Amino acid sequence: MELDFAYVLSTTLTPITLISGVGLLLMTMSARYSHTTDRVRQLMKTLEMTADPCRKLRASVHLLFKRATLLRKAILLVVLSAASSGLLVLTCTVEAMFGTPLETLKQFFLLCAVGMIVFSTFYFALEVNISLKALELTLPPEDEKDPRSK
């Protein structure tokens, strides 16, 4: 039996493209995670050096930790999505090489890959929402006048 390379390539092109897109998403999430954990460490040092830490500072650390937790979950799901896409490529290749119908397995891996991206995006959206709450902590109260408005 001869293996048709063009057929194998065409059947694996979609999951390979999915892996590429997931890689970009992973890079973005990793950068946010790294920034968040660095900021937690910074604030923890500030808390240790401050005799009487303010409530805002502790709240900021708490929100940053919550963000890091959500990002960790999102990153895990993205990595598992890439693994599912890789297994999909492998399944397509094995199917083409041996002529064994593996449609159910391919559908399962595709469903897993896309489903994990959806859940990862959900966690990412929650993290962005918390990021906005953390930003709100740094804003002055509304009743304070903006010095630029005078």
PyMOL commands that set and color helices and strands:
alter all, ss='L'
color gray80, all
select helices_A, chain A and resi 5-49+55-98+103-138+147-149
alter helices_A, ss='H'
color red, helices_A
deselect
rebuild
show_as cartoon
